[in-house]
């Protein structure tokens, strides 16, 4: 048994001083120090235990293990493959307090959903250092895909994704039938919202001139917030006709947020996710030299300072339910694929290992959100939304002992030399943060300490439950 003592347990509803007793993979008992029977209950629980390992968490915050439901490990995209596979990506995740991830498996054109699922199983079989599940991205909608939606649910893939841009996009008619079918089987869909026609037209404009063809700034100029907001609006009206809940993934801008607000006024159930990069960086980063600016090419792109402020406020007010990373990492050499044509820069950046500390430092320490809200955004809400609750996402008796100990006063500087990801740059290089993750437990085992992974390949596949509207 393990006893974590003297820490402050954090949940979305409250924080309190207490101790956690771990037996095997589960939380056996929680002792509240504000209980009049605290010492008696603790003594009684430990009376028959001869070998109890005690860990002093004095001065530290104790969070439920963080959950990242938006990662792309070993993804084939833009003529290359992301540099983090499941072994390196999940190792990076666990080092930063993320004890569960849900990666986007993909059904490529010509494949069945089951083939896509088996392909991602093979990737994960190489090794996972945190618990993991899959979404299924649908790109080839047909009668067989419709049938296999139930097979996916049976396999524990209870969430799906569709793209409104890229070469794996679905059109509006396909979107309608996909949402309708997933409503029947009890699944829910996340959507990448960008107007592909608008982007294509703007890319033709910027590709026509040699100066703008090679300019990284053409990336964000060709993917304006209007393209995102319009697609969100269209997606929401389709979901409204189908009468089904929907998830907008990686929300970046106030215009898109306003579309979600209007849909909720109509009575729709809409969930929203944003990412640390949209809360900490702006489109000014696209106006430097190629090597610097290409690091920040992602889709949708970084936005304005005013969009950041709108997103932080929406997080505090409960309008955005989760913060995930969209971890899609490349090396600088891979980014160089777009030196002669901005459209060929692989889109994505690392972030799975810094999310917890960045959100605490930029959010909680700076007074933008409370630590309780952070527990909701990074742990409980994703667990509920993505079918893992109450095994995951909460500190309660009987739940998995996925636990993060964070020192709220310790400081450090983000440096690429310290990161676990295989990416050879850190997007937030040089950022000083306050609040460092000290210990990480995965199902009762101490797997990481001080950012160093102690135990690898401890992850298990998460067979997730069907969608329940509990967030």
TORKOL-4160 file (C-alpha; in steps of 0.2 Angstrom, whole numbers, padded with zeros to 4 digits, m for minus):
471
<pt num="1" X="0000" Y="0000" Z="0000"/>
<pt num="2" X="0005" Y="0018" Z="m0003"/>
<pt num="3" X="m0001" Y="0033" Z="0008"/>
<pt num="4" X="0001" Y="0050" Z="0001"/>
<pt num="5" X="0000" Y="0062" Z="0016"/>
<pt num="6" X="m0002" Y="0080" Z="0019"/>
<pt num="7" X="m0007" Y="0086" Z="0002"/>
<pt num="8" X="m0021" Y="0097" Z="m0005"/>
<pt num="9" X="m0033" Y="0086" Z="m0015"/>
<pt num="10" X="m0041" Y="0096" Z="m0030"/>
<pt num="11" X="m0057" Y="0093" Z="m0038"/>
<pt num="12" X="m0069" Y="0104" Z="m0049"/>
<pt num="13" X="m0080" Y="0106" Z="m0033"/>
<pt num="14" X="m0068" Y="0109" Z="m0019"/>
<pt num="15" X="m0050" Y="0108" Z="m0013"/>
<pt num="16" X="m0046" Y="0101" Z="0004"/>
<pt num="17" X="m0031" Y="0095" Z="0015"/>
<pt num="18" X="m0031" Y="0076" Z="0015"/>
<pt num="19" X="m0022" Y="0059" Z="0013"/>
<pt num="20" X="m0024" Y="0046" Z="0000"/>
<pt num="21" X="m0022" Y="0027" Z="0003"/>
<pt num="22" X="m0018" Y="0017" Z="m0013"/>
<pt num="23" X="m0020" Y="m0002" Z="m0013"/>
<pt num="24" X="m0015" Y="m0010" Z="m0030"/>
<pt num="25" X="m0022" Y="0000" Z="m0044"/>
<pt num="26" X="m0036" Y="0009" Z="m0035"/>
<pt num="27" X="m0039" Y="0023" Z="m0022"/>
<pt num="28" X="m0044" Y="0013" Z="m0007"/>
<pt num="29" X="m0048" Y="0027" Z="0005"/>
<pt num="30" X="m0047" Y="0046" Z="0006"/>
<pt num="31" X="m0045" Y="0054" Z="0023"/>
<pt num="32" X="m0051" Y="0072" Z="0025"/>
<pt num="33" X="m0041" Y="0082" Z="0038"/>
<pt num="34" X="m0057" Y="0093" Z="0041"/>
<pt num="35" X="m0066" Y="0078" Z="0047"/>
<pt num="36" X="m0067" Y="0076" Z="0066"/>
<pt num="37" X="m0064" Y="0058" Z="0064"/>
<pt num="38" X="m0048" Y="0060" Z="0053"/>
<pt num="39" X="m0035" Y="0052" Z="0064"/>
<pt num="40" X="m0046" Y="0038" Z="0070"/>
<pt num="41" X="m0052" Y="0033" Z="0053"/>
<pt num="42" X="m0034" Y="0034" Z="0047"/>
<pt num="43" X="m0027" Y="0024" Z="0061"/>
<pt num="44" X="m0041" Y="0011" Z="0059"/>
<pt num="45" X="m0037" Y="0009" Z="0041"/>
<pt num="46" X="m0019" Y="0007" Z="0043"/>
<pt num="47" X="m0019" Y="m0004" Z="0059"/>
<pt num="48" X="m0019" Y="m0021" Z="0050"/>
<pt num="49" X="m0006" Y="m0015" Z="0037"/>
<pt num="50" X="0012" Y="m0019" Z="0040"/>
<pt num="51" X="0020" Y="m0012" Z="0025"/>
<pt num="52" X="0014" Y="0005" Z="0020"/>
<pt num="53" X="0025" Y="0016" Z="0009"/>
<pt num="54" X="0022" Y="0034" Z="0015"/>
<pt num="55" X="0024" Y="0049" Z="0003"/>
<pt num="56" X="0024" Y="0067" Z="0011"/>
<pt num="57" X="0015" Y="0078" Z="m0001"/>
<pt num="58" X="0016" Y="0093" Z="0011"/>
<pt num="59" X="0014" Y="0110" Z="0002"/>
<pt num="60" X="0009" Y="0101" Z="m0014"/>
<pt num="61" X="m0007" Y="0100" Z="m0024"/>
<pt num="62" X="m0014" Y="0083" Z="m0028"/>
<pt num="63" X="m0024" Y="0082" Z="m0045"/>
<pt num="64" X="m0032" Y="0067" Z="m0053"/>
<pt num="65" X="m0021" Y="0061" Z="m0068"/>
<pt num="66" X="m0023" Y="0072" Z="m0083"/>
<pt num="67" X="m0032" Y="0066" Z="m0098"/>
<pt num="68" X="m0027" Y="0072" Z="m0116"/>
<pt num="69" X="m0040" Y="0067" Z="m0129"/>
<pt num="70" X="m0032" Y="0075" Z="m0144"/>
<pt num="71" X="m0015" Y="0067" Z="m0149"/>
<pt num="72" X="m0008" Y="0062" Z="m0166"/>
<pt num="73" X="0006" Y="0049" Z="m0163"/>
<pt num="74" X="0014" Y="0041" Z="m0179"/>
<pt num="75" X="0002" Y="0050" Z="m0190"/>
<pt num="76" X="0006" Y="0050" Z="m0209"/>
<pt num="77" X="0003" Y="0067" Z="m0215"/>
<pt num="78" X="0009" Y="0080" Z="m0227"/>
<pt num="79" X="0021" Y="0068" Z="m0235"/>
<pt num="80" X="0029" Y="0063" Z="m0219"/>
<pt num="81" X="0026" Y="0055" Z="m0202"/>
<pt num="82" X="0025" Y="0063" Z="m0185"/>
<pt num="83" X="0041" Y="0061" Z="m0176"/>
<pt num="84" X="0033" Y="0055" Z="m0160"/>
<pt num="85" X="0026" Y="0037" Z="m0160"/>
<pt num="86" X="0016" Y="0029" Z="m0146"/>
<pt num="87" X="0032" Y="0024" Z="m0136"/>
<pt num="88" X="0039" Y="0042" Z="m0137"/>
<pt num="89" X="0023" Y="0051" Z="m0137"/>
<pt num="90" X="0015" Y="0042" Z="m0122"/>
<pt num="91" X="0032" Y="0043" Z="m0112"/>
<pt num="92" X="0031" Y="0062" Z="m0115"/>
<pt num="93" X="0013" Y="0062" Z="m0109"/>
<pt num="94" X="0017" Y="0053" Z="m0093"/>
<pt num="95" X="0032" Y="0064" Z="m0089"/>
<pt num="96" X="0020" Y="0079" Z="m0089"/>
<pt num="97" X="0006" Y="0071" Z="m0078"/>
<pt num="98" X="m0005" Y="0065" Z="m0092"/>
<pt num="99" X="m0010" Y="0047" Z="m0087"/>
<pt num="100" X="m0022" Y="0044" Z="m0101"/>
<pt num="101" X="m0023" Y="0049" Z="m0119"/>
<pt num="102" X="m0035" Y="0046" Z="m0134"/>
<pt num="103" X="m0026" Y="0046" Z="m0150"/>
<pt num="104" X="m0035" Y="0049" Z="m0167"/>
<pt num="105" X="m0035" Y="0033" Z="m0177"/>
<pt num="106" X="m0039" Y="0036" Z="m0195"/>
<pt num="107" X="m0048" Y="0027" Z="m0208"/>
<pt num="108" X="m0039" Y="0032" Z="m0224"/>
<pt num="109" X="m0048" Y="0031" Z="m0241"/>
<pt num="110" X="m0051" Y="0014" Z="m0246"/>
<pt num="111" X="m0050" Y="0006" Z="m0229"/>
<pt num="112" X="m0064" Y="0000" Z="m0218"/>
<pt num="113" X="m0066" Y="0007" Z="m0200"/>
<pt num="114" X="m0060" Y="m0010" Z="m0193"/>
<pt num="115" X="m0044" Y="m0009" Z="m0203"/>
<pt num="116" X="m0041" Y="0009" Z="m0197"/>
<pt num="117" X="m0043" Y="0002" Z="m0179"/>
<pt num="118" X="m0031" Y="m0013" Z="m0181"/>
<pt num="119" X="m0018" Y="m0001" Z="m0189"/>
<pt num="120" X="m0018" Y="0010" Z="m0173"/>
<pt num="121" X="m0018" Y="m0005" Z="m0162"/>
<pt num="122" X="m0002" Y="m0011" Z="m0170"/>
<pt num="123" X="0006" Y="0007" Z="m0167"/>
<pt num="124" X="0001" Y="0006" Z="m0149"/>
<pt num="125" X="0008" Y="m0012" Z="m0147"/>
<pt num="126" X="0025" Y="m0005" Z="m0149"/>
<pt num="127" X="0023" Y="0002" Z="m0131"/>
<pt num="128" X="0013" Y="0014" Z="m0121"/>
<pt num="129" X="0018" Y="0022" Z="m0105"/>
<pt num="130" X="0001" Y="0029" Z="m0101"/>
<pt num="131" X="m0016" Y="0022" Z="m0103"/>
<pt num="132" X="m0023" Y="0025" Z="m0120"/>
<pt num="133" X="m0039" Y="0024" Z="m0131"/>
<pt num="134" X="m0043" Y="0029" Z="m0149"/>
<pt num="135" X="m0055" Y="0040" Z="m0158"/>
<pt num="136" X="m0059" Y="0034" Z="m0176"/>
<pt num="137" X="m0058" Y="0047" Z="m0189"/>
<pt num="138" X="m0070" Y="0044" Z="m0204"/>
<pt num="139" X="m0064" Y="0049" Z="m0221"/>
<pt num="140" X="m0073" Y="0036" Z="m0232"/>
<pt num="141" X="m0091" Y="0035" Z="m0229"/>
<pt num="142" X="m0101" Y="0021" Z="m0236"/>
<pt num="143" X="m0113" Y="0007" Z="m0232"/>
<pt num="144" X="m0099" Y="m0004" Z="m0224"/>
<pt num="145" X="m0093" Y="0011" Z="m0214"/>
<pt num="146" X="m0110" Y="0014" Z="m0207"/>
<pt num="147" X="m0112" Y="m0005" Z="m0202"/>
<pt num="148" X="m0095" Y="m0004" Z="m0193"/>
<pt num="149" X="m0099" Y="0010" Z="m0182"/>
<pt num="150" X="m0107" Y="m0002" Z="m0171"/>
<pt num="151" X="m0091" Y="m0013" Z="m0172"/>
<pt num="152" X="m0081" Y="0002" Z="m0166"/>
<pt num="153" X="m0093" Y="0005" Z="m0151"/>
<pt num="154" X="m0091" Y="m0014" Z="m0147"/>
<pt num="155" X="m0072" Y="m0012" Z="m0147"/>
<pt num="156" X="m0073" Y="0003" Z="m0135"/>
<pt num="157" X="m0071" Y="0017" Z="m0148"/>
<pt num="158" X="m0085" Y="0027" Z="m0143"/>
<pt num="159" X="m0080" Y="0044" Z="m0151"/>
<pt num="160" X="m0076" Y="0048" Z="m0169"/>
<pt num="161" X="m0070" Y="0063" Z="m0179"/>
<pt num="162" X="m0073" Y="0071" Z="m0196"/>
<pt num="163" X="m0063" Y="0084" Z="m0205"/>
<pt num="164" X="m0071" Y="0098" Z="m0215"/>
<pt num="165" X="m0054" Y="0101" Z="m0224"/>
<pt num="166" X="m0039" Y="0091" Z="m0229"/>
<pt num="167" X="m0039" Y="0076" Z="m0241"/>
<pt num="168" X="m0048" Y="0066" Z="m0229"/>
<pt num="169" X="m0063" Y="0078" Z="m0227"/>
<pt num="170" X="m0081" Y="0073" Z="m0228"/>
<pt num="171" X="m0094" Y="0084" Z="m0237"/>
<pt num="172" X="m0110" Y="0091" Z="m0229"/>
<pt num="173" X="m0121" Y="0076" Z="m0235"/>
<pt num="174" X="m0109" Y="0063" Z="m0228"/>
<pt num="175" X="m0108" Y="0074" Z="m0212"/>
<pt num="176" X="m0127" Y="0072" Z="m0210"/>
<pt num="177" X="m0127" Y="0053" Z="m0212"/>
<pt num="178" X="m0112" Y="0051" Z="m0201"/>
<pt num="179" X="m0120" Y="0061" Z="m0187"/>
<pt num="180" X="m0136" Y="0052" Z="m0189"/>
<pt num="181" X="m0128" Y="0035" Z="m0188"/>
<pt num="182" X="m0117" Y="0039" Z="m0173"/>
<pt num="183" X="m0133" Y="0045" Z="m0164"/>
<pt num="184" X="m0141" Y="0028" Z="m0167"/>
<pt num="185" X="m0126" Y="0018" Z="m0160"/>
<pt num="186" X="m0122" Y="0030" Z="m0145"/>
<pt num="187" X="m0107" Y="0039" Z="m0151"/>
<pt num="188" X="m0102" Y="0057" Z="m0152"/>
<pt num="189" X="m0092" Y="0066" Z="m0165"/>
<pt num="190" X="m0078" Y="0079" Z="m0164"/>
<pt num="191" X="m0076" Y="0090" Z="m0179"/>
<pt num="192" X="m0061" Y="0099" Z="m0187"/>
<pt num="193" X="m0070" Y="0115" Z="m0193"/>
<pt num="194" X="m0062" Y="0125" Z="m0207"/>
<pt num="195" X="m0070" Y="0130" Z="m0224"/>
<pt num="196" X="m0060" Y="0120" Z="m0236"/>
<pt num="197" X="m0066" Y="0130" Z="m0251"/>
<pt num="198" X="m0061" Y="0147" Z="m0243"/>
<pt num="199" X="m0044" Y="0141" Z="m0239"/>
<pt num="200" X="m0041" Y="0134" Z="m0256"/>
<pt num="201" X="m0046" Y="0150" Z="m0264"/>
<pt num="202" X="m0034" Y="0160" Z="m0253"/>
<pt num="203" X="m0020" Y="0148" Z="m0255"/>
<pt num="204" X="m0021" Y="0151" Z="m0274"/>
<pt num="205" X="m0020" Y="0169" Z="m0271"/>
<pt num="206" X="m0004" Y="0168" Z="m0260"/>
<pt num="207" X="0004" Y="0154" Z="m0270"/>
<pt num="208" X="0003" Y="0165" Z="m0286"/>
<pt num="209" X="0017" Y="0176" Z="m0280"/>
<pt num="210" X="0035" Y="0170" Z="m0277"/>
<pt num="211" X="0037" Y="0181" Z="m0262"/>
<pt num="212" X="0021" Y="0175" Z="m0253"/>
<pt num="213" X="0023" Y="0157" Z="m0259"/>
<pt num="214" X="0038" Y="0155" Z="m0248"/>
<pt num="215" X="0032" Y="0166" Z="m0234"/>
<pt num="216" X="0026" Y="0157" Z="m0218"/>
<pt num="217" X="0014" Y="0171" Z="m0215"/>
<pt num="218" X="0004" Y="0165" Z="m0230"/>
<pt num="219" X="m0001" Y="0150" Z="m0219"/>
<pt num="220" X="m0012" Y="0160" Z="m0207"/>
<pt num="221" X="m0017" Y="0173" Z="m0220"/>
<pt num="222" X="m0025" Y="0158" Z="m0230"/>
<pt num="223" X="m0034" Y="0151" Z="m0215"/>
<pt num="224" X="m0043" Y="0166" Z="m0207"/>
<pt num="225" X="m0054" Y="0165" Z="m0192"/>
<pt num="226" X="m0069" Y="0167" Z="m0204"/>
<pt num="227" X="m0065" Y="0150" Z="m0212"/>
<pt num="228" X="m0066" Y="0142" Z="m0194"/>
<pt num="229" X="m0082" Y="0152" Z="m0189"/>
<pt num="230" X="m0091" Y="0148" Z="m0205"/>
<pt num="231" X="m0087" Y="0129" Z="m0204"/>
<pt num="232" X="m0092" Y="0129" Z="m0185"/>
<pt num="233" X="m0109" Y="0137" Z="m0190"/>
<pt num="234" X="m0112" Y="0125" Z="m0204"/>
<pt num="235" X="m0107" Y="0110" Z="m0193"/>
<pt num="236" X="m0119" Y="0116" Z="m0179"/>
<pt num="237" X="m0134" Y="0118" Z="m0191"/>
<pt num="238" X="m0131" Y="0100" Z="m0198"/>
<pt num="239" X="m0130" Y="0094" Z="m0180"/>
<pt num="240" X="m0146" Y="0103" Z="m0175"/>
<pt num="241" X="m0156" Y="0095" Z="m0189"/>
<pt num="242" X="m0149" Y="0078" Z="m0184"/>
<pt num="243" X="m0153" Y="0083" Z="m0166"/>
<pt num="244" X="m0137" Y="0076" Z="m0159"/>
<pt num="245" X="m0123" Y="0083" Z="m0147"/>
<pt num="246" X="m0107" Y="0088" Z="m0156"/>
<pt num="247" X="m0089" Y="0092" Z="m0151"/>
<pt num="248" X="m0079" Y="0107" Z="m0159"/>
<pt num="249" X="m0061" Y="0102" Z="m0157"/>
<pt num="250" X="m0046" Y="0115" Z="m0156"/>
<pt num="251" X="m0057" Y="0130" Z="m0155"/>
<pt num="252" X="m0045" Y="0145" Z="m0158"/>
<pt num="253" X="m0055" Y="0161" Z="m0160"/>
<pt num="254" X="m0069" Y="0172" Z="m0153"/>
<pt num="255" X="m0079" Y="0172" Z="m0169"/>
<pt num="256" X="m0080" Y="0153" Z="m0168"/>
<pt num="257" X="m0084" Y="0154" Z="m0149"/>
<pt num="258" X="m0099" Y="0166" Z="m0154"/>
<pt num="259" X="m0106" Y="0153" Z="m0166"/>
<pt num="260" X="m0106" Y="0140" Z="m0152"/>
<pt num="261" X="m0114" Y="0152" Z="m0140"/>
<pt num="262" X="m0128" Y="0155" Z="m0153"/>
<pt num="263" X="m0131" Y="0137" Z="m0155"/>
<pt num="264" X="m0133" Y="0134" Z="m0136"/>
<pt num="265" X="m0145" Y="0148" Z="m0136"/>
<pt num="266" X="m0155" Y="0138" Z="m0149"/>
<pt num="267" X="m0155" Y="0123" Z="m0136"/>
<pt num="268" X="m0141" Y="0113" Z="m0144"/>
<pt num="269" X="m0129" Y="0103" Z="m0134"/>
<pt num="270" X="m0111" Y="0108" Z="m0140"/>
<pt num="271" X="m0095" Y="0104" Z="m0132"/>
<pt num="272" X="m0079" Y="0114" Z="m0135"/>
<pt num="273" X="m0060" Y="0110" Z="m0134"/>
<pt num="274" X="m0046" Y="0122" Z="m0135"/>
<pt num="275" X="m0027" Y="0120" Z="m0134"/>
<pt num="276" X="m0013" Y="0127" Z="m0124"/>
<pt num="277" X="m0005" Y="0135" Z="m0140"/>
<pt num="278" X="m0020" Y="0145" Z="m0143"/>
<pt num="279" X="m0019" Y="0152" Z="m0125"/>
<pt num="280" X="m0001" Y="0156" Z="m0125"/>
<pt num="281" X="0005" Y="0161" Z="m0143"/>
<pt num="282" X="m0001" Y="0173" Z="m0156"/>
<pt num="283" X="0000" Y="0175" Z="m0175"/>
<pt num="284" X="0014" Y="0187" Z="m0173"/>
<pt num="285" X="0025" Y="0171" Z="m0173"/>
<pt num="286" X="0022" Y="0169" Z="m0192"/>
<pt num="287" X="0031" Y="0185" Z="m0196"/>
<pt num="288" X="0049" Y="0179" Z="m0192"/>
<pt num="289" X="0062" Y="0170" Z="m0203"/>
<pt num="290" X="0056" Y="0153" Z="m0210"/>
<pt num="291" X="0065" Y="0142" Z="m0197"/>
<pt num="292" X="0057" Y="0151" Z="m0183"/>
<pt num="293" X="0040" Y="0154" Z="m0190"/>
<pt num="294" X="0038" Y="0136" Z="m0197"/>
<pt num="295" X="0038" Y="0129" Z="m0180"/>
<pt num="296" X="0021" Y="0137" Z="m0176"/>
<pt num="297" X="0012" Y="0131" Z="m0192"/>
<pt num="298" X="m0003" Y="0122" Z="m0186"/>
<pt num="299" X="m0021" Y="0121" Z="m0192"/>
<pt num="300" X="m0031" Y="0131" Z="m0187"/>
<pt num="301" X="m0017" Y="0143" Z="m0185"/>
<pt num="302" X="m0013" Y="0154" Z="m0170"/>
<pt num="303" X="m0024" Y="0169" Z="m0168"/>
<pt num="304" X="m0024" Y="0187" Z="m0160"/>
<pt num="305" X="m0021" Y="0192" Z="m0142"/>
<pt num="306" X="m0040" Y="0196" Z="m0141"/>
<pt num="307" X="m0044" Y="0178" Z="m0146"/>
<pt num="308" X="m0033" Y="0172" Z="m0132"/>
<pt num="309" X="m0042" Y="0183" Z="m0119"/>
<pt num="310" X="m0059" Y="0177" Z="m0125"/>
<pt num="311" X="m0054" Y="0159" Z="m0124"/>
<pt num="312" X="m0047" Y="0161" Z="m0106"/>
<pt num="313" X="m0063" Y="0170" Z="m0101"/>
<pt num="314" X="m0074" Y="0156" Z="m0109"/>
<pt num="315" X="m0063" Y="0143" Z="m0099"/>
<pt num="316" X="m0066" Y="0152" Z="m0083"/>
<pt num="317" X="m0085" Y="0153" Z="m0086"/>
<pt num="318" X="m0087" Y="0135" Z="m0091"/>
<pt num="319" X="m0091" Y="0138" Z="m0110"/>
<pt num="320" X="m0076" Y="0128" Z="m0115"/>
<pt num="321" X="m0076" Y="0110" Z="m0107"/>
<pt num="322" X="m0058" Y="0103" Z="m0111"/>
<pt num="323" X="m0040" Y="0108" Z="m0114"/>
<pt num="324" X="m0031" Y="0095" Z="m0125"/>
<pt num="325" X="m0015" Y="0097" Z="m0135"/>
<pt num="326" X="m0017" Y="0092" Z="m0153"/>
<pt num="327" X="0000" Y="0085" Z="m0150"/>
<pt num="328" X="0007" Y="0082" Z="m0168"/>
<pt num="329" X="0025" Y="0084" Z="m0168"/>
<pt num="330" X="0038" Y="0086" Z="m0181"/>
<pt num="331" X="0057" Y="0090" Z="m0182"/>
<pt num="332" X="0064" Y="0106" Z="m0190"/>
<pt num="333" X="0070" Y="0096" Z="m0204"/>
<pt num="334" X="0052" Y="0090" Z="m0208"/>
<pt num="335" X="0046" Y="0108" Z="m0207"/>
<pt num="336" X="0059" Y="0112" Z="m0220"/>
<pt num="337" X="0048" Y="0102" Z="m0233"/>
<pt num="338" X="0038" Y="0118" Z="m0235"/>
<pt num="339" X="0053" Y="0130" Z="m0238"/>
<pt num="340" X="0048" Y="0133" Z="m0256"/>
<pt num="341" X="0029" Y="0131" Z="m0254"/>
<pt num="342" X="0020" Y="0136" Z="m0238"/>
<pt num="343" X="0007" Y="0123" Z="m0241"/>
<pt num="344" X="0019" Y="0109" Z="m0239"/>
<pt num="345" X="0025" Y="0114" Z="m0221"/>
<pt num="346" X="0019" Y="0099" Z="m0210"/>
<pt num="347" X="0006" Y="0107" Z="m0198"/>
<pt num="348" X="0007" Y="0103" Z="m0180"/>
<pt num="349" X="0018" Y="0105" Z="m0164"/>
<pt num="350" X="0022" Y="0096" Z="m0148"/>
<pt num="351" X="0014" Y="0099" Z="m0132"/>
<pt num="352" X="0008" Y="0084" Z="m0123"/>
<pt num="353" X="0021" Y="0085" Z="m0109"/>
<pt num="354" X="0020" Y="0103" Z="m0105"/>
<pt num="355" X="0001" Y="0105" Z="m0104"/>
<pt num="356" X="m0002" Y="0103" Z="m0086"/>
<pt num="357" X="0012" Y="0115" Z="m0080"/>
<pt num="358" X="0008" Y="0128" Z="m0093"/>
<pt num="359" X="m0010" Y="0128" Z="m0089"/>
<pt num="360" X="m0006" Y="0130" Z="m0070"/>
<pt num="361" X="0007" Y="0143" Z="m0073"/>
<pt num="362" X="m0002" Y="0154" Z="m0086"/>
<pt num="363" X="m0020" Y="0150" Z="m0080"/>
<pt num="364" X="m0020" Y="0147" Z="m0061"/>
<pt num="365" X="m0005" Y="0157" Z="m0055"/>
<pt num="366" X="m0010" Y="0172" Z="m0066"/>
<pt num="367" X="m0028" Y="0171" Z="m0059"/>
<pt num="368" X="m0037" Y="0167" Z="m0076"/>
<pt num="369" X="m0044" Y="0151" Z="m0069"/>
<pt num="370" X="m0045" Y="0142" Z="m0052"/>
<pt num="371" X="m0036" Y="0126" Z="m0048"/>
<pt num="372" X="m0053" Y="0118" Z="m0047"/>
<pt num="373" X="m0057" Y="0123" Z="m0064"/>
<pt num="374" X="m0041" Y="0116" Z="m0070"/>
<pt num="375" X="m0045" Y="0099" Z="m0063"/>
<pt num="376" X="m0062" Y="0100" Z="m0072"/>
<pt num="377" X="m0053" Y="0105" Z="m0089"/>
<pt num="378" X="m0039" Y="0093" Z="m0088"/>
<pt num="379" X="m0046" Y="0078" Z="m0079"/>
<pt num="380" X="m0065" Y="0076" Z="m0075"/>
<pt num="381" X="m0073" Y="0084" Z="m0090"/>
<pt num="382" X="m0063" Y="0074" Z="m0103"/>
<pt num="383" X="m0066" Y="0058" Z="m0092"/>
<pt num="384" X="m0084" Y="0061" Z="m0093"/>
<pt num="385" X="m0085" Y="0067" Z="m0111"/>
<pt num="386" X="m0075" Y="0053" Z="m0118"/>
<pt num="387" X="m0082" Y="0038" Z="m0108"/>
<pt num="388" X="m0069" Y="0035" Z="m0095"/>
<pt num="389" X="m0078" Y="0041" Z="m0079"/>
<pt num="390" X="m0078" Y="0037" Z="m0065"/>
<pt num="391" X="m0063" Y="0026" Z="m0067"/>
<pt num="392" X="m0053" Y="0040" Z="m0073"/>
<pt num="393" X="m0053" Y="0059" Z="m0070"/>
<pt num="394" X="m0057" Y="0060" Z="m0051"/>
<pt num="395" X="m0050" Y="0057" Z="m0034"/>
<pt num="396" X="m0062" Y="0046" Z="m0026"/>
<pt num="397" X="m0062" Y="0029" Z="m0017"/>
<pt num="398" X="m0063" Y="0015" Z="m0030"/>
<pt num="399" X="m0057" Y="0025" Z="m0045"/>
<pt num="400" X="m0040" Y="0021" Z="m0053"/>
<pt num="401" X="m0025" Y="0028" Z="m0043"/>
<pt num="402" X="m0020" Y="0040" Z="m0057"/>
<pt num="403" X="m0013" Y="0054" Z="m0047"/>
<pt num="404" X="m0002" Y="0070" Z="m0050"/>
<pt num="405" X="0008" Y="0079" Z="m0037"/>
<pt num="406" X="0011" Y="0097" Z="m0041"/>
<pt num="407" X="0022" Y="0109" Z="m0032"/>
<pt num="408" X="0013" Y="0126" Z="m0034"/>
<pt num="409" X="0029" Y="0137" Z="m0029"/>
<pt num="410" X="0043" Y="0128" Z="m0038"/>
<pt num="411" X="0049" Y="0137" Z="m0054"/>
<pt num="412" X="0058" Y="0131" Z="m0070"/>
<pt num="413" X="0061" Y="0137" Z="m0088"/>
<pt num="414" X="0055" Y="0127" Z="m0103"/>
<pt num="415" X="0069" Y="0121" Z="m0113"/>
<pt num="416" X="0070" Y="0109" Z="m0128"/>
<pt num="417" X="0085" Y="0100" Z="m0120"/>
<pt num="418" X="0073" Y="0094" Z="m0106"/>
<pt num="419" X="0059" Y="0088" Z="m0116"/>
<pt num="420" X="0055" Y="0069" Z="m0119"/>
<pt num="421" X="0047" Y="0072" Z="m0136"/>
<pt num="422" X="0058" Y="0068" Z="m0151"/>
<pt num="423" X="0054" Y="0085" Z="m0158"/>
<pt num="424" X="0070" Y="0095" Z="m0158"/>
<pt num="425" X="0062" Y="0112" Z="m0153"/>
<pt num="426" X="0051" Y="0117" Z="m0139"/>
<pt num="427" X="0037" Y="0129" Z="m0145"/>
<pt num="428" X="0037" Y="0138" Z="m0128"/>
<pt num="429" X="0056" Y="0139" Z="m0127"/>
<pt num="430" X="0062" Y="0150" Z="m0113"/>
<pt num="431" X="0045" Y="0152" Z="m0104"/>
<pt num="432" X="0047" Y="0153" Z="m0086"/>
<pt num="433" X="0033" Y="0143" Z="m0077"/>
<pt num="434" X="0028" Y="0142" Z="m0059"/>
<pt num="435" X="0021" Y="0126" Z="m0053"/>
<pt num="436" X="0031" Y="0110" Z="m0057"/>
<pt num="437" X="0024" Y="0092" Z="m0058"/>
<pt num="438" X="0034" Y="0082" Z="m0045"/>
<pt num="439" X="0027" Y="0064" Z="m0045"/>
<pt num="440" X="0015" Y="0055" Z="m0057"/>
<pt num="441" X="0006" Y="0039" Z="m0052"/>
<pt num="442" X="m0002" Y="0028" Z="m0065"/>
<pt num="443" X="m0015" Y="0015" Z="m0057"/>
<pt num="444" X="m0005" Y="0015" Z="m0041"/>
<pt num="445" X="0013" Y="0015" Z="m0048"/>
<pt num="446" X="0025" Y="0029" Z="m0047"/>
<pt num="447" X="0029" Y="0031" Z="m0065"/>
<pt num="448" X="0037" Y="0048" Z="m0066"/>
<pt num="449" X="0046" Y="0060" Z="m0055"/>
<pt num="450" X="0053" Y="0077" Z="m0058"/>
<pt num="451" X="0049" Y="0076" Z="m0077"/>
<pt num="452" X="0059" Y="0059" Z="m0078"/>
<pt num="453" X="0050" Y="0043" Z="m0083"/>
<pt num="454" X="0054" Y="0029" Z="m0070"/>
<pt num="455" X="0043" Y="0015" Z="m0078"/>
<pt num="456" X="0039" Y="0014" Z="m0096"/>
<pt num="457" X="0026" Y="0003" Z="m0105"/>
<pt num="458" X="0014" Y="0002" Z="m0091"/>
<pt num="459" X="m0001" Y="0008" Z="m0101"/>
<pt num="460" X="m0017" Y="m0001" Z="m0105"/>
<pt num="461" X="m0030" Y="0000" Z="m0118"/>
<pt num="462" X="m0045" Y="0010" Z="m0112"/>
<pt num="463" X="m0061" Y="0002" Z="m0119"/>
<pt num="464" X="m0072" Y="0017" Z="m0117"/>
<pt num="465" X="m0091" Y="0018" Z="m0113"/>
<pt num="466" X="m0104" Y="0026" Z="m0125"/>
<pt num="467" X="m0107" Y="0044" Z="m0124"/>
<pt num="468" X="m0117" Y="0050" Z="m0109"/>
<pt num="469" X="m0122" Y="0069" Z="m0108"/>
<pt num="470" X="m0114" Y="0071" Z="m0090"/>
<pt num="471" X="m0102" Y="0086" Z="m0092"/>
